[in-house]
Amino acid sequence: MGVPTVVVTTEHFRRLTDQVATSLNRPDLRIVETRHPIGGVDEDTARAWADEVVEAVIAALTEPQ
């Protein structure tokens, strides 16, 4: 089984993330998408964006795949 893992990527890099997962033979990789760009945003914005995806991250880590 292993340790549940989630990749968090931005909407801008989602396609690339999917391609890398496929190239590594990991089509089942759990991926959660957030807004882009993360760099350069203020702390309040970063926290708001994190709040938007936290439930999806928890679900990806705890629900059967």
A tleap script that builds the chain and sets N, CA, C and O, in Angstrom:
source leaprc.protein.ff14SB
mol = sequence {
  NMET GLY VAL PRO THR VAL VAL VAL THR THR
  GLU HIE PHE ARG ARG LEU THR ASP GLN VAL
  ALA THR SER LEU ASN ARG PRO ASP LEU ARG
  ILE VAL GLU THR ARG HIE PRO ILE GLY GLY
  VAL ASP GLU ASP THR ALA ARG ALA TRP ALA
  ASP GLU VAL VAL GLU ALA VAL ILE ALA ALA
  LEU THR GLU PRO CGLN
}
set mol.1.N position { 0.835 -1.188 0.000 }
set mol.1.CA position { 0.000 0.000 0.000 }
set mol.1.C position { 0.879 1.251 0.000 }
set mol.1.O position { 0.944 1.930 -1.025 }
set mol.2.N position { 1.536 1.578 1.064 }
set mol.2.CA position { 2.362 2.783 1.079 }
set mol.2.C position { 1.666 3.941 1.762 }
set mol.2.O position { 0.588 3.797 2.339 }
set mol.3.N position { 2.296 5.069 1.682 }
set mol.3.CA position { 1.803 6.285 2.321 }
set mol.3.C position { 0.953 7.058 1.322 }
set mol.3.O position { 1.405 7.319 0.207 }
set mol.4.N position { -0.276 7.432 1.699 }
set mol.4.CA position { -1.099 8.240 0.797 }
set mol.4.C position { -0.378 9.543 0.442 }
set mol.4.O position { 0.190 10.213 1.306 }
set mol.5.N position { -0.414 9.879 -0.827 }
set mol.5.CA position { 0.297 11.056 -1.317 }
set mol.5.C position { -0.607 11.837 -2.256 }
set mol.5.O position { -1.381 11.265 -3.023 }
set mol.6.N position { -0.491 13.152 -2.180 }
set mol.6.CA position { -1.241 14.035 -3.069 }
set mol.6.C position { -0.269 15.035 -3.677 }
set mol.6.O position { 0.580 15.592 -2.981 }
set mol.7.N position { -0.397 15.253 -4.958 }
set mol.7.CA position { 0.344 16.313 -5.626 }
set mol.7.C position { -0.592 17.507 -5.730 }
set mol.7.O position { -1.715 17.387 -6.220 }
set mol.8.N position { -0.125 18.654 -5.268 }
set mol.8.CA position { -0.892 19.892 -5.424 }
set mol.8.C position { -0.209 20.685 -6.531 }
set mol.8.O position { 0.977 21.002 -6.448 }
set mol.9.N position { -0.973 20.996 -7.557 }
set mol.9.CA position { -0.444 21.732 -8.697 }
set mol.9.C position { -1.367 22.903 -8.997 }
set mol.9.O position { -2.493 22.957 -8.504 }
set mol.10.N position { -0.891 23.829 -9.796 }
set mol.10.CA position { -1.756 24.943 -10.171 }
set mol.10.C position { -2.448 24.632 -11.488 }
set mol.10.O position { -2.024 23.757 -12.244 }
set mol.11.N position { -3.524 25.369 -11.745 }
set mol.11.CA position { -4.298 25.154 -12.965 }
set mol.11.C position { -3.422 25.301 -14.213 }
set mol.11.O position { -3.655 24.634 -15.221 }
set mol.12.N position { -2.432 26.160 -14.143 }
set mol.12.CA position { -1.531 26.385 -15.274 }
set mol.12.C position { -0.700 25.140 -15.592 }
set mol.12.O position { -0.381 24.887 -16.753 }
set mol.13.N position { -0.351 24.366 -14.565 }
set mol.13.CA position { 0.522 23.209 -14.737 }
set mol.13.C position { -0.212 21.873 -14.674 }
set mol.13.O position { 0.438 20.830 -14.619 }
set mol.14.N position { -1.527 21.871 -14.681 }
set mol.14.CA position { -2.282 20.619 -14.549 }
set mol.14.C position { -1.982 19.645 -15.681 }
set mol.14.O position { -1.762 18.458 -15.443 }
set mol.15.N position { -1.974 20.141 -16.893 }
set mol.15.CA position { -1.724 19.246 -18.031 }
set mol.15.C position { -0.335 18.610 -17.923 }
set mol.15.O position { -0.175 17.411 -18.152 }
set mol.16.N position { 0.661 19.418 -17.575 }
set mol.16.CA position { 2.014 18.899 -17.399 }
set mol.16.C position { 2.058 17.876 -16.270 }
set mol.16.O position { 2.718 16.844 -16.396 }
set mol.17.N position { 1.369 18.148 -15.179 }
set mol.17.CA position { 1.331 17.223 -14.046 }
set mol.17.C position { 0.751 15.880 -14.473 }
set mol.17.O position { 1.278 14.828 -14.113 }
set mol.18.N position { -0.329 15.919 -15.236 }
set mol.18.CA position { -0.928 14.680 -15.747 }
set mol.18.C position { 0.046 13.930 -16.662 }
set mol.18.O position { 0.157 12.707 -16.587 }
set mol.19.N position { 0.743 14.666 -17.518 }
set mol.19.CA position { 1.693 14.039 -18.437 }
set mol.19.C position { 2.841 13.372 -17.682 }
set mol.19.O position { 3.258 12.266 -18.025 }
set mol.20.N position { 3.346 14.049 -16.659 }
set mol.20.CA position { 4.439 13.473 -15.869 }
set mol.20.C position { 3.953 12.230 -15.127 }
set mol.20.O position { 4.655 11.220 -15.081 }
set mol.21.N position { 2.761 12.298 -14.551 }
set mol.21.CA position { 2.212 11.130 -13.850 }
set mol.21.C position { 2.102 9.941 -14.802 }
set mol.21.O position { 2.440 8.816 -14.436 }
set mol.22.N position { 1.636 10.188 -16.003 }
set mol.22.CA position { 1.517 9.122 -16.999 }
set mol.22.C position { 2.890 8.589 -17.399 }
set mol.22.O position { 3.079 7.379 -17.523 }
set mol.23.N position { 3.843 9.491 -17.598 }
set mol.23.CA position { 5.183 9.053 -18.015 }
set mol.23.C position { 5.873 8.228 -16.933 }
set mol.23.O position { 6.742 7.410 -17.233 }
set mol.24.N position { 5.491 8.440 -15.686 }
set mol.24.CA position { 6.051 7.671 -14.573 }
set mol.24.C position { 5.205 6.440 -14.243 }
set mol.24.O position { 5.394 5.789 -13.216 }
set mol.25.N position { 4.264 6.143 -15.150 }
set mol.25.CA position { 3.359 5.004 -14.966 }
set mol.25.C position { 2.562 5.129 -13.671 }
set mol.25.O position { 2.378 4.149 -12.949 }
set mol.26.N position { 2.091 6.339 -13.386 }
set mol.26.CA position { 1.296 6.615 -12.191 }
set mol.26.C position { -0.004 7.322 -12.579 }
set mol.26.O position { -0.284 8.414 -12.084 }
set mol.27.N position { -0.800 6.709 -13.460 }
set mol.27.CA position { -2.048 7.355 -13.862 }
set mol.27.C position { -3.029 7.505 -12.703 }
set mol.27.O position { -3.994 8.265 -12.791 }
set mol.28.N position { -2.776 6.776 -11.616 }
set mol.28.CA position { -3.646 6.834 -10.443 }
set mol.28.C position { -3.203 7.894 -9.434 }
set mol.28.O position { -3.780 7.996 -8.352 }
set mol.29.N position { -2.195 8.672 -9.776 }
set mol.29.CA position { -1.681 9.680 -8.860 }
set mol.29.C position { -2.791 10.647 -8.457 }
set mol.29.O position { -3.543 11.134 -9.301 }
set mol.30.N position { -2.881 10.910 -7.185 }
set mol.30.CA position { -3.900 11.825 -6.670 }
set mol.30.C position { -3.406 13.253 -6.866 }
set mol.30.O position { -2.361 13.637 -6.340 }
set mol.31.N position { -4.164 14.032 -7.625 }
set mol.31.CA position { -3.758 15.392 -7.971 }
set mol.31.C position { -4.872 16.354 -7.584 }
set mol.31.O position { -6.040 16.137 -7.905 }
set mol.32.N position { -4.491 17.413 -6.893 }
set mol.32.CA position { -5.425 18.481 -6.539 }
set mol.32.C position { -4.903 19.760 -7.187 }
set mol.32.O position { -3.713 20.068 -7.120 }
set mol.33.N position { -5.799 20.483 -7.802 }
set mol.33.CA position { -5.441 21.688 -8.544 }
set mol.33.C position { -5.864 22.935 -7.772 }
set mol.33.O position { -6.962 23.001 -7.219 }
set mol.34.N position { -4.973 23.918 -7.748 }
set mol.34.CA position { -5.279 25.207 -7.140 }
set mol.34.C position { -5.032 26.311 -8.161 }
set mol.34.O position { -4.609 26.052 -9.287 }
set mol.35.N position { -5.300 27.529 -7.754 }
set mol.35.CA position { -5.153 28.664 -8.674 }
set mol.35.C position { -3.687 28.958 -8.986 }
set mol.35.O position { -2.774 28.520 -8.288 }
set mol.36.N position { -3.507 29.706 -10.046 }
set mol.36.CA position { -2.175 30.106 -10.512 }
set mol.36.C position { -2.169 31.615 -10.708 }
set mol.36.O position { -3.175 32.175 -11.146 }
set mol.37.N position { -1.090 32.274 -10.404 }
set mol.37.CA position { 0.174 31.799 -9.857 }
set mol.37.C position { 0.164 31.845 -8.334 }
set mol.37.O position { -0.549 32.648 -7.734 }
set mol.38.N position { 0.947 30.993 -7.727 }
set mol.38.CA position { 1.077 31.015 -6.273 }
set mol.38.C position { 2.138 32.032 -5.868 }
set mol.38.O position { 1.957 32.784 -4.910 }
set mol.39.N position { 3.231 32.049 -6.597 }
set mol.39.CA position { 4.316 32.984 -6.290 }
set mol.39.C position { 3.874 34.425 -6.489 }
set mol.39.O position { 3.239 34.766 -7.487 }
set mol.40.N position { 4.220 35.257 -5.527 }
set mol.40.CA position { 3.927 36.679 -5.657 }
set mol.40.C position { 2.583 37.114 -5.116 }
set mol.40.O position { 2.295 38.311 -5.097 }
set mol.41.N position { 1.743 36.179 -4.671 }
set mol.41.CA position { 0.465 36.593 -4.092 }
set mol.41.C position { 0.661 36.891 -2.612 }
set mol.41.O position { 1.559 36.347 -1.971 }
set mol.42.N position { -0.183 37.754 -2.081 }
set mol.42.CA position { -0.069 38.092 -0.664 }
set mol.42.C position { -0.559 36.931 0.205 }
set mol.42.O position { -1.224 36.013 -0.274 }
set mol.43.N position { -0.218 36.995 1.478 }
set mol.43.CA position { -0.527 35.897 2.395 }
set mol.43.C position { -2.021 35.625 2.488 }
set mol.43.O position { -2.433 34.465 2.528 }
set mol.44.N position { -2.835 36.667 2.525 }
set mol.44.CA position { -4.285 36.464 2.625 }
set mol.44.C position { -4.824 35.716 1.409 }
set mol.44.O position { -5.679 34.841 1.541 }
set mol.45.N position { -4.327 36.059 0.241 }
set mol.45.CA position { -4.755 35.373 -0.984 }
set mol.45.C position { -4.315 33.916 -0.961 }
set mol.45.O position { -5.094 33.022 -1.292 }
set mol.46.N position { -3.071 33.679 -0.571 }
set mol.46.CA position { -2.569 32.303 -0.499 }
set mol.46.C position { -3.398 31.474 0.472 }
set mol.46.O position { -3.718 30.320 0.187 }
set mol.47.N position { -3.746 32.053 1.611 }
set mol.47.CA position { -4.570 31.329 2.587 }
set mol.47.C position { -5.965 31.047 2.032 }
set mol.47.O position { -6.510 29.962 2.239 }
set mol.48.N position { -6.536 32.010 1.336 }
set mol.48.CA position { -7.865 31.816 0.749 }
set mol.48.C position { -7.832 30.698 -0.289 }
set mol.48.O position { -8.737 29.864 -0.334 }
set mol.49.N position { -6.804 30.678 -1.112 }
set mol.49.CA position { -6.684 29.626 -2.125 }
set mol.49.C position { -6.480 28.270 -1.471 }
set mol.49.O position { -7.021 27.267 -1.936 }
set mol.50.N position { -5.704 28.233 -0.399 }
set mol.50.CA position { -5.509 26.972 0.330 }
set mol.50.C position { -6.827 26.498 0.925 }
set mol.50.O position { -7.137 25.308 0.889 }
set mol.51.N position { -7.601 27.429 1.471 }
set mol.51.CA position { -8.909 27.072 2.029 }
set mol.51.C position { -9.812 26.447 0.968 }
set mol.51.O position { -10.614 25.563 1.271 }
set mol.52.N position { -9.681 26.904 -0.270 }
set mol.52.CA position { -10.517 26.376 -1.352 }
set mol.52.C position { -10.228 24.907 -1.667 }
set mol.52.O position { -11.114 24.190 -2.131 }
set mol.53.N position { -9.008 24.459 -1.423 }
set mol.53.CA position { -8.639 23.097 -1.822 }
set mol.53.C position { -8.387 22.147 -0.660 }
set mol.53.O position { -8.162 20.957 -0.879 }
set mol.54.N position { -8.419 22.647 0.565 }
set mol.54.CA position { -8.048 21.798 1.702 }
set mol.54.C position { -8.946 20.562 1.808 }
set mol.54.O position { -8.451 19.477 2.112 }
set mol.55.N position { -10.226 20.697 1.569 }
set mol.55.CA position { -11.126 19.540 1.645 }
set mol.55.C position { -10.794 18.513 0.565 }
set mol.55.O position { -10.866 17.308 0.808 }
set mol.56.N position { -10.434 18.983 -0.613 }
set mol.56.CA position { -10.055 18.057 -1.690 }
set mol.56.C position { -8.766 17.315 -1.345 }
set mol.56.O position { -8.627 16.134 -1.663 }
set mol.57.N position { -7.828 17.998 -0.701 }
set mol.57.CA position { -6.581 17.350 -0.285 }
set mol.57.C position { -6.871 16.283 0.767 }
set mol.57.O position { -6.366 15.164 0.685 }
set mol.58.N position { -7.685 16.641 1.752 }
set mol.58.CA position { -8.039 15.679 2.803 }
set mol.58.C position { -8.739 14.464 2.200 }
set mol.58.O position { -8.428 13.323 2.542 }
set mol.59.N position { -9.681 14.719 1.305 }
set mol.59.CA position { -10.404 13.615 0.664 }
set mol.59.C position { -9.447 12.725 -0.126 }
set mol.59.O position { -9.539 11.499 -0.066 }
set mol.60.N position { -8.544 13.337 -0.856 }
set mol.60.CA position { -7.598 12.551 -1.654 }
set mol.60.C position { -6.695 11.689 -0.776 }
set mol.60.O position { -6.282 10.601 -1.176 }
set mol.61.N position { -6.393 12.182 0.417 }
set mol.61.CA position { -5.522 11.436 1.325 }
set mol.61.C position { -6.250 10.347 2.101 }
set mol.61.O position { -5.631 9.372 2.526 }
set mol.62.N position { -7.550 10.500 2.287 }
set mol.62.CA position { -8.262 9.594 3.190 }
set mol.62.C position { -9.260 8.667 2.511 }
set mol.62.O position { -9.593 7.621 3.067 }
set mol.63.N position { -9.743 9.018 1.337 }
set mol.63.CA position { -10.728 8.170 0.664 }
set mol.63.C position { -10.028 7.075 -0.128 }
set mol.63.O position { -8.945 7.291 -0.672 }
set mol.64.N position { -10.644 5.903 -0.191 }
set mol.64.CA position { -10.048 4.825 -0.992 }
set mol.64.C position { -9.923 5.258 -2.444 }
set mol.64.O position { -10.744 6.011 -2.968 }
set mol.65.N position { -8.894 4.769 -3.057 }
set mol.65.CA position { -8.651 5.161 -4.436 }
set mol.65.C position { -9.285 4.195 -5.397 }
set mol.65.O position { -9.180 4.373 -6.611 }
savepdb mol mol.pdb
quit
